[in-house]
Amino acid sequence: MTIQFPDHFFFGTATAAYQIEGAADLDGRKESIWDVFSRVPGAVANGDNGDVACDHYHRYREDVALMADLGMSTYRFSVSWPRVMDGDRINPAGMDFYSRLVDELLEKGIDPWLTLYHWDLPADLPGGWTNRDTAKKFVDYSLAVHDRLGDRVRTWTTLNEPWCSAFLGYGSGEHAPGHKDPVEAFQAAHHLLLAHGWTIQALRQADPEASLGITLNFSPALPATDDPADRDVTRRIDQTFFRIFTEPIFHGAYPSDLLEDAKAYWPADLVQDGDLAAISAPIDVLGVNYYSTSVFRAGEPSWGGPHLLAPDAAYVSRGLPVTDMGWDIDPGGLRDLLVQLQEEYVGPAGAALVITENGSAWAEEPDADGFVDDTDTRLAYLRDHLIACREAIDAGVNLRGYLTWSLIDNFEWSFGYAKKFGIVAMDADLNRVPKASALWYSQVARTHQFG
């Protein structure tokens, strides 16, 4: 059977600034919270950091040529806030880099998809995302980037995975800045959403024809049984992983059960007049990051970590194959998620959906030429999830594109360089070698079909 995608459907790939750029102290770049966090003993596996990463800052032309050779039509990248801004001042050298990158992409016929925030917050912002003023500064930064690149970049997304920034960064301490404070986690979540809403309003005024949106990560939570305890613990996970973002963005209000369950951690003055109206400003595109669906039951009380309102949640294995991250491989969960988002949130005339991240990490060894044969692992994962995308389209979902994570093996945050998500391998000398999955995906991108 041949799986066929519409002609207007686009295929591409995605990266993030701190994960690939390197050049951490060049051309006026300031420190980010990840530079600071990576120096904390034990914070990142093997003591790894993003100082060099994939050296994309110097090799961007090579990487863009590689994407063009692979037939990618869209490239999702992020701008490093501390590379382009020094406090309230623009850093011309940093802006120049992204201007060169955008020109190179356009010259190769690749559409630039720009993410304004993929976690590398300037380290010198007082309070980080716990400070409401950071949201205001984010708007200024965003407008500065748009002023330089808006004549060529037509798709702008504000944030990547604010759940990770808020709940891994301030709740569990697994990500920068490494805090473990439930109150800070909810402060960060609201201020991130406020930064998104204010920026959507500002960019809409500056550039009415631009396509504007946000990228959220979704790991749907399912109850292990119909037991009320299992259903309740799953509901509480769903509050902070899913509905704390989708409800205010699309429905203009935080879930009432979230506000009740989180009242011990939710500052009374956190949400101010006009905040929710800004957060729910209409968007054109919702970026969907999906890797897995998880099942939970009510278990023994423990530190809730990222699931602050469900410390009694116990993960339940379904016996499915897992990736090197230990995540269940569940393509059907992607189809079901897309249908849910279409029906419950974006609606028939609302934002288009785009898969902005989907991929898998595997323990793999290259051959003598640096080639990785990932036919039975990553390639199979991509194929099965693209089938799920086609099924979602057939079910009426307005899905416009698919961007696989990631272009190249890179710095995988607290896991360092140990987890390999790239469709392109990178060796110790920073050489790039497309894997079997890249060659297969290239044909899909060019032909819009596979068998």
KOLBA-516810 format. One record per residue (C-alpha): residue in three letters; chain; x, y, z. Coordinates in Angstrom, 2 decimals. Each point is the difference from the previous one (the first is absolute). Layout:
// residues N
> resn|chain|c1|c2|c3
> ALA|A|X|Y|Z
...
***
This chain:
// residues 451
> resn|chain|c1|c2|c3
> MET|A|0.00|0.00|0.00
> THR|A|1.27|3.46|-0.92
> ILE|A|-0.34|2.81|2.54
> GLN|A|-0.53|3.27|-1.86
> PHE|A|0.09|3.54|1.42
> PRO|A|-1.62|3.08|-1.57
> ASP|A|2.16|2.18|-2.22
> HIS|A|-0.27|2.94|2.41
> PHE|A|1.27|-2.12|2.93
> PHE|A|3.59|0.88|0.88
> PHE|A|2.84|-2.06|1.38
> GLY|A|3.03|1.27|1.85
> THR|A|2.08|-0.26|3.11
> ALA|A|0.71|1.92|3.18
> THR|A|2.79|1.03|2.39
> ALA|A|0.55|2.44|2.87
> ALA|A|2.69|2.63|0.45
> TYR|A|1.68|-1.22|3.19
> GLN|A|-0.05|-3.60|-1.19
> ILE|A|1.93|0.57|-3.22
> GLU|A|1.59|3.44|-0.33
> GLY|A|3.00|-0.04|2.35
> ALA|A|2.07|3.22|-0.18
> ALA|A|-1.15|0.61|3.54
> ASP|A|2.32|2.94|0.67
> LEU|A|0.47|1.46|-3.49
> ASP|A|-1.18|3.23|-1.60
> GLY|A|-1.58|1.49|3.07
> ARG|A|-2.20|-2.91|1.04
> LYS|A|-0.93|0.17|3.69
> GLU|A|-0.58|-2.90|2.36
> SER|A|-3.28|-1.88|0.04
> ILE|A|-1.47|-1.92|2.92
> TRP|A|1.17|-3.18|-1.74
> ASP|A|3.61|1.18|-0.05
> VAL|A|-0.24|0.51|3.76
> PHE|A|-1.95|-3.21|0.68
> SER|A|2.42|-2.13|-2.03
> ARG|A|2.84|0.99|2.32
> VAL|A|-1.81|-1.36|3.06
> PRO|A|1.60|-3.35|0.93
> GLY|A|-2.39|-2.83|-0.83
> ALA|A|-2.55|2.18|-1.77
> VAL|A|0.81|-1.35|-3.48
> ALA|A|1.10|-3.52|-0.86
> ASN|A|3.77|-0.38|-0.40
> GLY|A|0.48|3.68|0.82
> ASP|A|-0.97|0.86|-3.59
> ASN|A|-0.92|3.53|-1.12
> GLY|A|-0.92|1.98|-3.09
> ASP|A|3.25|1.95|-0.32
> VAL|A|0.79|-1.63|-3.35
> ALA|A|-3.04|-2.23|-0.61
> CYS|A|-0.17|-0.63|-3.77
> ASP|A|1.87|3.24|-0.81
> HIS|A|-2.96|1.03|-2.15
> TYR|A|0.96|3.63|0.55
> HIS|A|2.98|-0.56|-2.30
> ARG|A|-1.41|-2.87|-2.08
> TYR|A|-3.50|1.30|-0.73
> ARG|A|0.62|0.13|-3.74
> GLU|A|1.02|-3.65|0.03
> ASP|A|-3.09|-0.89|2.03
> VAL|A|-2.35|1.94|-2.27
> ALA|A|1.55|-1.67|-3.06
> LEU|A|-0.56|-3.35|1.70
> MET|A|-3.67|0.81|0.58
> ALA|A|-0.38|1.02|-3.62
> ASP|A|1.64|-3.24|-1.15
> LEU|A|-2.50|-1.89|2.15
> GLY|A|-2.94|1.81|-1.59
> MET|A|-1.15|1.85|3.11
> SER|A|-2.46|2.77|-0.81
> THR|A|-0.18|1.49|3.51
> TYR|A|2.53|0.50|2.77
> ARG|A|-1.08|0.81|3.54
> PHE|A|2.76|1.70|1.99
> SER|A|0.13|2.16|3.10
> VAL|A|1.65|3.32|0.66
> SER|A|2.27|0.26|3.02
> TRP|A|-1.25|2.97|2.03
> PRO|A|3.42|0.57|1.66
> ARG|A|1.71|-0.10|-3.39
> VAL|A|-2.02|2.84|-1.46
> MET|A|-0.63|2.15|3.08
> ASP|A|2.34|1.45|2.61
> GLY|A|-2.47|1.12|2.62
> ASP|A|-2.23|2.50|-1.81
> ARG|A|2.52|0.57|-2.80
> ILE|A|0.10|-1.87|-3.28
> ASN|A|3.18|-1.94|-0.72
> PRO|A|0.57|0.60|-3.73
> ALA|A|2.35|-2.97|-0.43
> GLY|A|-2.61|-2.38|1.39
> MET|A|-2.74|1.38|-2.22
> ASP|A|2.35|-0.24|-2.98
> PHE|A|0.40|-3.73|0.55
> TYR|A|-3.73|-0.67|-0.22
> SER|A|-0.34|2.32|-2.97
> ARG|A|2.68|-2.01|-1.82
> LEU|A|-1.70|-3.25|0.98
> VAL|A|-3.38|1.16|-1.30
> ASP|A|1.54|1.20|-3.27
> GLU|A|1.75|-3.35|-0.43
> LEU|A|-3.24|-1.89|0.61
> LEU|A|-1.94|2.09|-2.49
> GLU|A|2.74|-0.34|-2.60
> LYS|A|-0.34|-3.79|0.31
> GLY|A|-3.80|0.14|-0.23
> ILE|A|-0.59|-0.86|3.66
> ASP|A|-2.69|1.83|1.94
> PRO|A|1.32|1.36|3.34
> TRP|A|-2.25|-0.76|2.99
> LEU|A|1.20|2.13|2.91
> THR|A|-0.45|-0.85|3.69
> LEU|A|0.69|2.94|2.28
> TYR|A|0.59|-1.98|3.19
> HIS|A|1.42|-3.50|0.34
> TRP|A|1.12|0.19|3.63
> ASP|A|3.24|2.04|-0.15
> LEU|A|-1.15|2.90|2.18
> PRO|A|2.60|2.73|0.66
> ALA|A|1.60|-0.86|3.33
> ASP|A|0.03|3.58|1.23
> LEU|A|-3.78|0.53|0.02
> PRO|A|-0.99|0.41|3.68
> GLY|A|-2.27|-2.83|1.10
> GLY|A|-0.18|-1.58|-3.44
> TRP|A|-3.53|-1.09|-0.86
> THR|A|-1.18|0.49|3.58
> ASN|A|0.20|3.73|-0.70
> ARG|A|-2.91|1.55|-1.90
> ASP|A|2.41|2.54|-1.45
> THR|A|1.70|-2.77|-2.00
> ALA|A|-3.17|-0.28|-2.10
> LYS|A|0.28|3.69|-0.85
> LYS|A|3.64|-0.37|-0.94
> PHE|A|-0.89|-2.96|-2.20
> VAL|A|-2.30|2.23|-2.05
> ASP|A|2.78|2.53|-0.52
> TYR|A|2.41|-2.75|-1.04
> SER|A|-2.57|-1.52|-2.37
> LEU|A|-0.70|3.31|-1.71
> ALA|A|3.73|0.61|-0.42
> VAL|A|0.42|-3.36|-1.74
> HIS|A|-3.06|0.64|-2.16
> ASP|A|1.30|3.44|-0.95
> ARG|A|3.11|-1.68|-1.41
> LEU|A|-1.45|-3.19|-1.51
> GLY|A|-3.70|0.68|-0.51
> ASP|A|0.46|0.94|-3.66
> ARG|A|1.08|-3.60|-0.72
> VAL|A|-1.40|-2.22|2.77
> ARG|A|-3.74|-0.55|-0.29
> THR|A|-0.64|-2.59|2.74
> TRP|A|0.66|0.98|3.61
> THR|A|-0.59|-2.07|3.10
> THR|A|0.48|1.48|3.42
> LEU|A|0.91|-2.85|2.34
> ASN|A|1.12|-3.57|-0.24
> GLU|A|-1.43|-2.32|2.65
> PRO|A|-0.74|2.43|2.84
> TRP|A|-0.85|-3.03|2.16
> CYS|A|3.67|-0.96|0.02
> SER|A|1.13|3.53|0.76
> ALA|A|-2.42|0.33|2.91
> PHE|A|-0.30|-3.44|1.55
> LEU|A|3.40|-1.53|-0.78
> GLY|A|1.83|3.29|0.51
> TYR|A|-1.73|1.23|3.15
> GLY|A|-1.93|-3.02|1.33
> SER|A|2.23|-3.07|-0.21
> GLY|A|3.37|1.65|-0.58
> GLU|A|0.84|-2.30|-2.92
> HIS|A|0.48|2.92|-2.38
> ALA|A|1.46|3.48|0.34
> PRO|A|-0.13|1.91|2.27
> GLY|A|-0.26|-3.12|2.17
> HIS|A|-2.51|1.18|2.60
> LYS|A|-2.38|-2.20|2.00
> ASP|A|-2.80|2.30|1.10
> PRO|A|-3.67|-0.64|-0.89
> VAL|A|-0.91|3.67|0.38
> GLU|A|2.75|1.01|-2.41
> ALA|A|-1.16|-2.65|-2.48
> PHE|A|-3.50|1.49|-0.21
> GLN|A|1.36|3.54|-0.11
> ALA|A|2.24|-1.00|-2.90
> ALA|A|-2.85|-1.72|-1.84
> HIS|A|-2.21|3.09|0.17
> HIS|A|2.76|2.43|-0.92
> LEU|A|1.03|-2.16|-2.95
> LEU|A|-3.59|0.05|-1.23
> LEU|A|-0.15|3.73|0.57
> ALA|A|3.18|0.48|-2.03
> HIS|A|-1.61|-2.05|-2.78
> GLY|A|-3.24|1.99|0.02
> TRP|A|1.58|3.43|0.15
> THR|A|2.40|-0.95|-2.79
> ILE|A|-2.78|-1.33|-2.23
> GLN|A|-1.81|3.32|0.44
> ALA|A|3.14|2.03|-0.72
> LEU|A|1.01|-2.02|-3.06
> ARG|A|-3.55|0.04|-1.33
> GLN|A|0.04|3.78|0.11
> ALA|A|3.47|0.21|-1.56
> ASP|A|-0.62|-2.62|-2.69
> PRO|A|-3.68|-0.89|-0.62
> GLU|A|0.86|-2.44|-2.79
> ALA|A|2.45|-2.13|1.99
> SER|A|-0.94|-3.48|1.18
> LEU|A|0.21|-0.01|3.80
> GLY|A|-0.23|-2.76|2.57
> ILE|A|1.50|-2.05|2.81
> THR|A|1.41|-3.50|0.41
> LEU|A|-1.24|-2.18|2.85
> ASN|A|1.18|-3.45|1.00
> PHE|A|-2.62|-2.66|0.51
> SER|A|0.50|-3.30|1.80
> PRO|A|-3.59|-1.14|0.42
> ALA|A|-0.72|-1.70|3.32
> LEU|A|-2.37|-2.95|0.18
> PRO|A|-1.33|-1.75|3.12
> ALA|A|1.06|-3.60|0.48
> THR|A|-3.55|-1.02|0.97
> ASP|A|-3.42|1.54|0.54
> ASP|A|0.65|0.02|3.73
> PRO|A|-0.86|3.52|1.29
> ALA|A|3.45|0.33|1.59
> ASP|A|1.75|-0.73|-3.29
> ARG|A|-2.26|2.38|-1.89
> ASP|A|0.56|2.75|2.56
> VAL|A|3.78|-0.24|0.00
> THR|A|-0.06|0.11|-3.80
> ARG|A|-2.26|3.06|0.09
> ARG|A|2.49|1.78|2.24
> ILE|A|2.89|-0.81|-2.35
> ASP|A|-2.08|1.25|-2.91
> GLN|A|-0.50|3.32|1.80
> THR|A|3.65|1.02|0.01
> PHE|A|1.22|-1.82|-3.08
> PHE|A|-2.80|0.91|-2.36
> ARG|A|-2.91|2.20|1.09
> ILE|A|1.98|2.69|1.85
> PHE|A|1.15|1.13|-3.46
> THR|A|-2.77|-0.99|-2.43
> GLU|A|-2.90|1.35|2.06
> PRO|A|1.23|3.60|0.44
> ILE|A|1.37|0.17|-3.56
> PHE|A|-3.15|-1.27|-1.70
> HIS|A|-2.75|0.55|2.59
> GLY|A|1.27|3.04|1.90
> ALA|A|-0.03|-1.51|3.50
> TYR|A|1.97|-2.34|2.21
> PRO|A|-1.77|-3.29|0.83
> SER|A|-2.08|0.37|3.16
> ASP|A|1.21|-3.33|1.38
> LEU|A|3.61|1.10|-0.49
> LEU|A|-0.58|3.20|1.95
> GLU|A|-1.58|-2.00|2.79
> ASP|A|2.68|-2.70|0.15
> ALA|A|2.87|2.48|-0.32
> LYS|A|-1.31|2.64|2.42
> ALA|A|2.77|-0.68|2.53
> TYR|A|2.59|0.92|-2.66
> TRP|A|-1.89|2.60|-2.05
> PRO|A|0.70|3.60|1.09
> ALA|A|-3.19|2.00|0.44
> ASP|A|1.32|2.87|-2.14
> LEU|A|1.53|-2.16|-2.74
> VAL|A|-2.70|0.62|-2.63
> GLN|A|-0.74|3.68|-0.52
> ASP|A|-2.68|1.83|-1.96
> GLY|A|0.47|-0.48|-3.72
> ASP|A|2.41|-2.91|0.30
> LEU|A|-2.35|-2.69|-1.28
> ALA|A|-1.25|2.19|-2.84
> ALA|A|3.60|0.39|-1.15
> ILE|A|0.83|-3.71|0.44
> SER|A|-3.02|-0.97|-2.10
> ALA|A|0.87|2.32|-2.89
> PRO|A|-0.80|-1.95|-3.19
> ILE|A|2.83|-2.00|-1.56
> ASP|A|0.45|-1.35|-3.51
> VAL|A|1.92|-3.17|0.77
> LEU|A|0.37|-2.42|2.91
> GLY|A|3.27|-1.89|-0.01
> VAL|A|-0.42|-3.51|1.39
> ASN|A|2.97|-1.80|1.55
> TYR|A|-0.76|-3.68|0.59
> TYR|A|2.19|-2.90|1.02
> SER|A|-2.11|-2.35|2.09
> THR|A|-3.23|-0.70|1.89
> SER|A|0.26|-1.17|3.62
> VAL|A|-2.25|-1.99|2.32
> PHE|A|-0.26|0.66|3.74
> ARG|A|-1.57|-1.47|3.09
> ALA|A|-0.32|1.27|3.53
> GLY|A|3.06|-1.19|1.91
> GLU|A|2.09|0.67|3.04
> PRO|A|0.52|3.69|0.83
> SER|A|3.32|1.28|-1.30
> TRP|A|1.63|3.22|-1.15
> GLY|A|-2.18|1.18|-2.83
> GLY|A|2.80|1.69|-1.90
> PRO|A|-1.44|1.25|-3.27
> HIS|A|-3.46|-1.25|1.00
> LEU|A|-0.34|2.30|3.00
> LEU|A|-3.69|-0.66|0.52
> ALA|A|0.33|-3.77|-0.34
> PRO|A|2.80|-1.18|2.30
> ASP|A|-1.84|-3.29|0.36
> ALA|A|0.13|-0.79|-3.73
> ALA|A|1.63|-3.29|-0.93
> TYR|A|1.04|-0.68|-3.58
> VAL|A|-1.44|-3.23|-1.44
> SER|A|1.84|-1.94|-2.69
> ARG|A|-2.19|-1.31|-2.81
> GLY|A|2.71|-2.27|-1.31
> LEU|A|0.45|2.10|-3.13
> PRO|A|3.37|0.43|-1.69
> VAL|A|1.89|2.98|1.43
> THR|A|2.62|2.40|-1.32
> ASP|A|3.37|0.68|1.62
> MET|A|-1.81|2.61|2.11
> GLY|A|-2.20|-2.75|1.46
> TRP|A|-3.07|1.49|-1.68
> ASP|A|-2.76|-2.24|-1.33
> ILE|A|-0.32|-0.05|-3.77
> ASP|A|-3.67|0.80|-0.61
> PRO|A|-0.77|1.45|-3.44
> GLY|A|-3.72|-0.40|0.58
> GLY|A|0.34|2.43|2.88
> LEU|A|1.09|2.67|-2.48
> ARG|A|-3.05|-0.55|-2.17
> ASP|A|-2.32|0.15|3.00
> LEU|A|1.71|3.15|1.32
> LEU|A|-0.36|1.82|-3.31
> VAL|A|-3.69|-0.88|-0.21
> GLN|A|-0.51|1.22|3.58
> LEU|A|1.79|3.29|-0.65
> GLN|A|-2.04|0.57|-3.16
> GLU|A|-3.32|-0.76|1.65
> GLU|A|0.49|1.55|3.46
> TYR|A|2.27|2.96|-0.65
> VAL|A|0.81|1.32|-3.46
> GLY|A|-3.39|-0.72|-1.57
> PRO|A|-0.91|-0.07|-3.69
> ALA|A|1.05|3.60|-0.72
> GLY|A|2.80|0.36|2.53
> ALA|A|3.75|-0.42|-0.01
> ALA|A|1.67|-2.47|-2.31
> LEU|A|1.87|-2.87|1.64
> VAL|A|3.60|-0.85|-0.82
> ILE|A|2.16|-2.74|1.49
> THR|A|2.96|2.11|1.13
> GLU|A|1.84|-2.86|1.72
> ASN|A|-0.29|-3.76|-0.31
> GLY|A|2.91|-2.39|0.13
> SER|A|1.86|-2.56|2.07
> ALA|A|3.34|-0.59|1.67
> TRP|A|1.83|-3.29|-0.38
> ALA|A|3.25|-1.54|1.17
> GLU|A|1.80|-0.47|-3.29
> GLU|A|3.47|-0.64|-1.36
> PRO|A|1.16|1.39|-3.36
> ASP|A|1.93|-2.17|-2.41
> ALA|A|3.56|0.76|-1.12
> ASP|A|-1.29|2.75|-2.29
> GLY|A|-2.10|1.63|2.70
> PHE|A|-3.27|-1.30|-1.45
> VAL|A|-2.78|-1.08|2.35
> ASP|A|-2.48|-2.61|-1.22
> ASP|A|-3.06|0.91|2.07
> THR|A|-2.49|-1.68|-2.33
> ASP|A|-1.61|-2.07|2.74
> THR|A|-0.02|2.75|2.61
> ARG|A|-0.23|3.69|-0.93
> LEU|A|-1.16|-0.59|-3.57
> ALA|A|-2.76|-2.33|1.22
> TYR|A|-1.00|2.56|2.65
> LEU|A|-0.28|2.78|-2.59
> ARG|A|-1.93|-2.19|-2.42
> ASP|A|-2.56|-1.09|2.61
> HIS|A|-0.52|3.55|1.29
> LEU|A|-0.43|1.35|-3.52
> ILE|A|-2.68|-2.65|-0.53
> ALA|A|-1.68|1.35|3.15
> CYS|A|0.18|3.51|-1.49
> ARG|A|-1.70|-1.20|-3.17
> GLU|A|-2.70|-1.68|2.09
> ALA|A|-0.56|3.27|1.86
> ILE|A|-0.38|1.89|-3.28
> ASP|A|-2.52|-2.60|-1.14
> ALA|A|-1.89|0.58|3.26
> GLY|A|-0.36|3.70|-0.83
> VAL|A|3.02|1.49|1.76
> ASN|A|1.42|3.16|-1.61
> LEU|A|3.59|-1.24|0.16
> ARG|A|2.28|1.97|-2.31
> GLY|A|3.52|-1.32|0.54
> TYR|A|2.47|-2.27|1.77
> LEU|A|3.40|1.03|1.38
> THR|A|2.05|-2.86|1.38
> TRP|A|2.20|0.37|3.06
> SER|A|2.80|0.38|-0.68
> LEU|A|2.20|0.85|-2.94
> ILE|A|3.17|-1.08|1.76
> ASP|A|1.17|-1.74|3.15
> ASN|A|0.47|2.80|2.52
> PHE|A|0.04|1.15|3.62
> GLU|A|-3.05|-1.65|1.53
> TRP|A|-0.31|2.26|3.04
> SER|A|0.55|-1.82|3.32
> PHE|A|0.90|-3.17|-1.92
> GLY|A|2.95|1.71|-1.68
> TYR|A|1.13|-1.68|-3.21
> ALA|A|-0.97|-3.50|1.11
> LYS|A|-3.43|-0.04|-1.70
> LYS|A|-0.02|-0.03|-3.80
> PHE|A|-3.12|1.51|-1.60
> GLY|A|1.52|1.10|-3.31
> ILE|A|-0.78|-1.34|-3.44
> VAL|A|3.60|1.08|-0.68
> ALA|A|2.86|-1.40|2.05
> MET|A|2.82|2.19|1.31
> ASP|A|3.39|-1.44|0.93
> ALA|A|2.66|1.29|2.38
> ASP|A|1.44|2.16|-2.78
> LEU|A|-3.45|1.52|-0.64
> ASN|A|-0.36|-1.71|-3.36
> ARG|A|-3.60|-0.41|-1.15
> VAL|A|-1.16|-3.34|-1.49
> PRO|A|-3.68|-0.58|-0.91
> LYS|A|-1.45|-3.15|1.54
> ALA|A|-2.25|-2.50|-1.78
> SER|A|-3.01|1.84|1.47
> ALA|A|1.15|3.26|-1.61
> LEU|A|0.26|-1.62|-3.43
> TRP|A|-3.48|-1.50|0.36
> TYR|A|-1.51|3.22|1.34
> SER|A|1.61|1.89|-2.86
> GLN|A|-1.98|-2.06|-2.50
> VAL|A|-3.21|0.58|1.95
> ALA|A|0.62|3.74|0.03
> ARG|A|0.62|0.07|-3.74
> THR|A|-2.86|-2.27|-1.07
> HIS|A|-2.57|0.54|2.79
> GLN|A|-0.53|-3.73|0.15
> PHE|A|1.42|-3.30|1.17
> GLY|A|-0.94|-3.65|-0.27
***
